[in-house]
């Protein structure tokens, strides 16, 4: 009886169409085509002194690495990038870099893009890190700790622009990223001293 009712038939068609679009999106986002790469960082390699922070007892050059990506979902309207140390002895990790509102037409950030003086693509912004400033802040784990993991994650987003304050914290921006995420790609590197 339900199948003969036009209302039930229409509801079934909508449900099937919704399920098909969810499955198609899941396959596109999970098929492994969305990739983040760097010419100076191999997965699970040790970060070079160029990327290490200059302060807190570290004497690196504090230069953000070059990053390239490909295979983003077709619905992508912008990108966001984070660099996070889950091993920092803070109880909540350490946010080293947050970039958002990267236009969907952009497929790379050159070396040094995280410079606070502005080497980012037009429209992109950097959020406040756990160093208390915006811009790239390289690794500088406590001396004697096992090497920490530094996770660079690129997010494909379904919005052109994240609605966050200019001085937004990494956690606040991370919340907005999570609410708009289509897919993500990552590289993890190590550093210890």
KAWOFEN-V895368 format. One record per residue. SS is DSSP state (helix for helix, strand for strand, loop for the rest). Layout:
SS + SS
This chain:
loop + loop + loop + loop + loop + helix + helix + helix + helix + helix + helix + helix + helix + helix + helix + helix + helix + helix + helix + helix + helix + helix + helix + helix + helix + helix + helix + helix + helix + helix + loop + loop + loop + loop + strand + strand + strand + loop + loop + loop + loop + loop + loop + loop + loop + strand + loop + loop + helix + helix + helix + loop + loop + strand + strand + loop + loop + strand + strand + loop + loop + loop + loop + loop + loop + loop + strand + strand + strand + strand + loop + loop + loop + loop + loop + loop + loop + strand + strand + strand + strand + strand + strand + strand + strand + loop + loop + loop + loop + loop + loop + loop + loop + strand + strand + strand + strand + strand + strand + strand + strand + strand + strand + loop + loop + loop + loop + strand + strand + loop + loop + loop + loop + loop + loop + loop + loop + loop + loop + loop + loop + loop + loop + loop + strand + strand + loop + strand + loop + loop + loop + loop + loop + strand + loop + loop + loop + loop + loop + loop + loop + loop + loop + loop + loop + loop + loop + strand + strand + strand + strand + strand + strand + strand + strand + strand + strand + loop + loop + loop + loop + loop + loop + loop + loop + loop + loop + loop + strand + helix + helix + helix + helix + helix + helix + helix + helix + helix + helix + helix + strand + strand + strand + strand + strand + strand + strand + strand + strand + strand + strand + loop + loop
